[in-house]
């Protein structure tokens, strides 16, 4: 059996198992008249996923759907990727998950690779009984879908230090039959933070250029097509810069894969033939920290392409200092 055929067979088995599991977990949610969905991230990158879901779900007019964006960033020096101790990250994310459950959601979407790789280590992992879906598996699916259409390839995964150090993407790809020598992982320290400030800044382009250069140097065969997976929801805001820099390094022999788009496809089963109905989707954005005006302005221009409704919600985001609480003195910030 050729390598490509072997991967295709394994992929189909995993894909079917994965999709069946997802559908089994959320089918009862789809049957409800009112559905409350929480979308969470360690910052504001997941708003791009929220916008795509809002856009998709506006074709449904026999459901009342509430989309709640829950910003799991604790503020100050408590960013998940700035904390070096995994237990500190878990403590904060556990407290955020407890805050989410107080809102009585029907489903939680972790639109964040960093939080996705942390979730199964949290205390809440064993306590939460509703479906919780992480974006890491969406990225894996995108890669597996794509390699079935090309003869040979390089895979480059870029993400935060927490995401890359977890090795979850590489492990799942290898378990799917992919040669680990074809996979390059590159941590991009501070990139998500700079993108959140301004996704088109010179600093962002400088960092992307630096990290992609390091990644390309590790590619086994530069002549093959390169599949670049954006392993952080923030990175999608700067997709054009990634493409610009990759063109310089790889010519046109590459493709950028953005899992944000894949996560919204979970709701493909929710369809209606009756037409579009206004005001059936209720959007909320909840944050423990105030969203700065310059961030709102940058995000406004990006989100309006998919959801003008979410833009209006962003302008009226709910600042809730006690959205989730934890013992700040117990966190080691060194």
Wavefront OBJ file of the C-alpha trace (Angstrom):
o trace
v 0.000 0.000 0.000
v 1.468 3.384 -0.989
v 2.010 5.990 1.723
v -0.645 8.302 0.232
v -3.211 5.492 0.011
v -2.405 4.409 3.564
v -2.894 7.950 4.877
v -6.127 8.303 2.910
v -7.551 5.120 4.444
v -6.489 6.094 7.968
v -7.803 9.607 7.417
v -11.223 8.371 6.382
v -11.453 6.114 9.415
v -10.402 8.929 11.745
v -12.564 11.470 9.922
v -15.660 9.296 10.181
v -14.969 8.513 13.842
v -14.310 12.170 14.582
v -17.380 13.465 12.768
v -19.635 10.761 14.206
v -18.431 11.572 17.718
v -18.978 15.309 17.168
v -22.456 14.785 15.750
v -23.431 12.348 18.508
v -22.314 14.852 21.125
v -24.156 17.825 19.686
v -27.152 16.312 17.902
v -29.354 16.776 20.952
v -28.225 20.406 21.063
v -29.371 20.937 17.478
v -32.806 19.616 18.386
v -33.406 22.369 20.946
v -35.450 25.457 20.084
v -33.118 27.763 21.988
v -29.379 27.127 21.782
v -26.775 28.951 23.848
v -23.254 28.627 22.459
v -20.133 29.884 24.201
v -17.071 30.653 22.106
v -13.917 31.230 24.119
v -10.325 32.249 23.517
v -7.352 33.466 25.540
v -7.900 36.873 23.980
v -9.810 38.301 21.036
v -8.568 36.056 18.219
v -11.585 33.764 18.535
v -13.893 36.608 17.525
v -13.039 35.657 13.946
v -14.587 32.227 14.624
v -17.580 33.899 16.298
v -18.123 36.080 13.216
v -18.031 33.077 10.864
v -20.513 31.172 13.044
v -22.825 34.180 13.234
v -22.722 34.469 9.449
v -23.480 30.784 8.956
v -26.268 30.569 11.527
v -28.231 33.498 10.115
v -29.695 31.116 7.535
v -31.530 29.359 10.394
v -34.899 30.841 11.273
v -36.564 28.148 13.323
v -34.063 28.407 16.184
v -33.294 31.012 18.787
v -29.504 31.077 19.007
v -27.429 32.955 21.551
v -23.738 33.329 20.764
v -21.662 34.379 23.766
v -18.006 35.275 23.349
v -16.211 34.630 26.634
v -12.779 36.263 26.800
v -10.698 33.946 28.999
v -7.839 36.438 29.275
v -7.439 37.272 32.960
v -5.714 40.608 32.336
v -2.434 42.161 33.431
v 0.494 39.761 33.524
v -1.758 36.701 33.582
v -1.642 35.899 29.870
v -1.526 32.144 29.239
v 1.558 32.326 27.077
v 3.428 34.696 29.376
v 3.036 32.324 32.331
v 5.761 29.683 32.375
v 4.151 27.356 34.903
v 1.538 25.037 33.369
v -0.280 24.735 36.701
v -0.773 28.509 36.747
v -2.292 28.382 33.263
v -4.590 25.565 34.331
v -5.675 27.422 37.464
v -6.752 30.440 35.421
v -8.438 28.414 32.677
v -10.271 26.307 35.266
v -11.643 29.491 36.821
v -12.680 30.743 33.372
v -14.469 27.456 32.646
v -16.348 27.753 35.940
v -17.412 31.236 34.856
v -18.662 29.878 31.543
v -20.727 27.159 33.183
v -22.547 29.763 35.278
v -24.034 30.984 31.991
v -25.674 27.565 31.377
v -24.350 26.974 27.837
v -25.455 24.074 25.636
v -22.043 23.799 23.997
v -18.588 25.351 24.418
v -16.293 25.962 21.470
v -12.658 26.538 22.426
v -11.616 28.820 19.564
v -8.039 28.850 20.801
v -5.268 26.340 20.232
v -3.548 27.247 23.504
v -6.674 26.604 25.566
v -7.573 23.533 23.505
v -4.315 21.799 24.451
v -4.825 22.754 28.110
v -8.468 21.693 28.412
v -8.052 17.975 29.089
v -5.624 18.779 31.918
v -8.073 21.025 33.786
v -10.162 19.944 36.761
v -13.285 21.039 34.903
v -12.551 18.546 32.107
v -14.065 15.748 34.200
v -16.928 17.871 35.530
v -18.347 19.481 32.402
v -21.065 17.284 30.887
v -21.988 19.424 27.868
v -20.075 19.101 24.566
v -16.752 20.974 24.507
v -15.003 21.151 21.136
v -11.431 22.399 20.694
v -10.020 23.918 17.525
v -6.900 21.717 17.392
v -8.864 18.861 15.790
v -10.198 21.270 13.160
v -6.629 22.060 12.147
v -5.757 18.372 11.950
v -8.776 17.751 9.718
v -7.751 20.575 7.365
v -4.282 19.120 6.921
v -5.577 15.591 6.354
v -8.099 16.857 3.816
v -5.403 18.746 1.930
v -2.709 16.030 1.780
v -5.137 13.720 0.017
v -5.000 16.087 -2.950
v -1.203 16.483 -3.311
v 1.513 13.938 -4.101
v 4.090 15.192 -1.602
v 4.302 18.065 0.805
v 5.842 19.815 3.788
v 3.716 20.634 6.820
v 4.584 23.707 8.885
v 2.659 24.394 12.088
v 3.008 27.815 13.704
v 1.518 28.626 17.076
v 2.100 29.904 20.572
v 4.746 28.344 22.787
v 2.071 26.536 24.809
v 0.513 25.044 21.672
v 3.783 24.014 20.031
v 5.348 22.651 23.226
v 2.290 20.450 23.799
v 3.152 18.651 20.523
v -0.531 17.747 20.076
v -0.724 18.638 16.387
v 2.357 16.606 15.481
v 1.333 13.634 17.617
v -2.140 13.459 16.072
v -0.760 13.810 12.553
v 1.793 11.035 13.134
v -0.977 8.849 14.558
v -2.864 9.517 11.327
v -0.036 7.982 9.308
v 2.042 11.034 8.399
v 5.823 10.772 8.471
v 7.032 12.954 11.343
v 9.976 14.089 9.213
v 7.519 15.980 7.031
v 6.276 18.055 9.958
v 7.927 21.265 11.143
v 6.672 23.050 14.256
v 7.555 26.647 15.043
v 6.694 28.524 18.222
v 6.036 32.242 17.664
v 6.681 34.008 20.965
v 4.605 37.181 21.508
v 3.134 37.121 17.995
v -0.463 36.685 19.164
v -0.070 39.611 21.581
v 1.212 41.933 18.852
v -1.518 40.816 16.447
v -4.135 41.636 19.081
v -2.724 45.178 19.303
v -2.541 45.672 15.527
v -2.584 42.736 13.070
v -1.041 44.816 10.271
v 1.764 46.520 12.188
v 5.418 46.522 11.168
v 6.192 44.622 14.372
v 3.804 41.830 13.363
v 5.372 41.557 9.908
v 8.858 41.515 11.420
v 7.935 38.692 13.806
v 6.182 36.659 11.089
v 9.222 37.044 8.848
v 11.555 35.951 11.662
v 9.547 32.880 12.628
v 8.766 31.746 9.089
v 12.442 32.050 8.167
v 13.305 29.716 11.059
v 10.558 27.298 10.015
v 11.551 27.215 6.345
v 15.153 26.446 7.317
v 13.904 23.229 8.934
v 11.908 22.018 5.900
v 13.317 18.753 4.542
v 12.615 19.496 0.872
v 11.918 23.151 -0.053
v 10.845 22.121 -3.570
v 7.699 20.419 -2.261
v 4.444 22.237 -1.622
v 4.329 23.717 1.863
v 1.112 23.550 3.893
v 1.192 26.195 6.630
v -1.249 25.656 9.485
v -2.109 28.751 11.502
v -2.153 27.174 14.950
v -3.480 30.268 16.729
v -6.824 31.961 16.070
v -5.155 35.385 16.206
v -2.961 34.536 13.211
v -5.903 34.569 10.807
v -6.123 38.348 11.224
v -2.647 38.588 9.684
v -3.110 35.906 7.024
v -2.152 38.268 4.196
v 1.199 38.970 5.852
v 1.868 35.245 6.233
v 1.092 34.807 2.523
v 3.283 37.759 1.541
v 6.292 36.459 3.472
v 5.789 32.862 2.320
v 5.737 34.046 -1.290
v 9.213 35.470 -0.742
v 10.445 32.225 0.837
v 8.557 29.583 -1.183
v 7.338 31.293 -4.343
v 3.756 30.249 -5.016
v 4.281 26.679 -3.856
v 2.367 26.927 -0.564
v -1.084 27.093 0.968
v -2.115 28.711 4.249
v -4.689 26.740 6.255
v -6.850 28.648 8.751
v -8.762 26.334 11.170
v -11.042 29.221 12.169
v -13.021 28.554 8.991
v -13.252 24.818 9.715
v -14.711 25.276 13.200
v -17.762 27.095 11.823
v -18.534 24.056 9.655
v -19.674 22.191 12.775
v -23.013 23.916 12.255
v -23.509 22.790 8.656
v -26.200 20.392 9.860
v -28.312 23.302 11.078
v -30.035 24.298 7.861
v -33.228 26.028 6.864
v -34.841 26.448 3.453
v -37.262 29.138 4.553
v -34.887 32.075 4.288
v -33.007 34.649 6.295
v -34.604 36.108 9.383
v -33.241 39.124 11.248
v -32.715 39.244 15.015
v -32.815 35.494 15.528
v -29.163 35.509 16.590
v -28.287 37.271 19.824
v -24.613 38.136 20.242
v -22.799 39.003 23.470
v -19.134 39.654 24.209
v -18.041 39.255 27.825
v -14.618 40.281 29.073
v -12.887 40.531 32.438
v -10.682 43.290 30.996
v -11.709 46.376 29.062
v -11.233 46.133 25.307
v -9.239 49.145 24.154
v -10.620 51.478 21.509
v -7.696 50.837 19.139
v -8.372 47.091 19.383
v -12.033 47.671 18.597
v -11.083 49.768 15.572
v -8.676 47.133 14.218
v -11.166 44.309 14.774
v -14.048 46.315 13.311
v -12.382 46.378 9.906
v -11.685 42.643 10.004
v -14.954 41.335 11.456
v -17.301 43.412 9.295
v -16.441 41.213 6.314
v -18.304 38.330 7.991
v -20.649 39.882 10.545
v -21.695 43.506 10.917
v -23.823 42.273 13.813
v -20.783 41.151 15.777
v -19.102 44.498 15.090
v -22.011 46.269 16.775
v -21.743 43.840 19.681
v -18.005 44.495 19.967
v -18.659 48.209 20.264
v -20.903 47.399 23.236
v -18.833 44.614 24.793
v -19.710 43.852 28.418
v -16.897 44.637 30.859
v -17.357 42.300 33.840
v -14.406 42.442 36.293
v -15.678 39.369 38.181
v -16.466 37.352 35.057
v -14.228 34.725 36.628
v -12.097 34.876 39.741
v -8.965 33.204 41.054
v -6.352 33.753 43.738
v -3.911 36.114 42.028
v -1.389 35.711 44.863
v -1.081 32.005 44.071
v 0.181 32.698 40.554
v 3.936 32.704 40.013
v 4.573 35.505 37.523
v 8.338 35.029 37.353
l 1 2 3 4 5 6 7 8 9 10 11 12 13 14 15 16 17 18 19 20 21 22 23 24 25 26 27 28 29 30 31 32 33 34 35 36 37 38 39 40 41 42 43 44 45 46 47 48 49 50 51 52 53 54 55 56 57 58 59 60 61 62 63 64 65 66 67 68 69 70 71 72 73 74 75 76 77 78 79 80 81 82 83 84 85 86 87 88 89 90 91 92 93 94 95 96 97 98 99 100 101 102 103 104 105 106 107 108 109 110 111 112 113 114 115 116 117 118 119 120 121 122 123 124 125 126 127 128 129 130 131 132 133 134 135 136 137 138 139 140 141 142 143 144 145 146 147 148 149 150 151 152 153 154 155 156 157 158 159 160 161 162 163 164 165 166 167 168 169 170 171 172 173 174 175 176 177 178 179 180 181 182 183 184 185 186 187 188 189 190 191 192 193 194 195 196 197 198 199 200 201 202 203 204 205 206 207 208 209 210 211 212 213 214 215 216 217 218 219 220 221 222 223 224 225 226 227 228 229 230 231 232 233 234 235 236 237 238 239 240 241 242 243 244 245 246 247 248 249 250 251 252 253 254 255 256 257 258 259 260 261 262 263 264 265 266 267 268 269 270 271 272 273 274 275 276 277 278 279 280 281 282 283 284 285 286 287 288 289 290 291 292 293 294 295 296 297 298 299 300 301 302 303 304 305 306 307 308 309 310 311 312 313 314 315 316 317 318 319 320 321 322 323 324 325 326 327 328 329 330 331 332 333 334
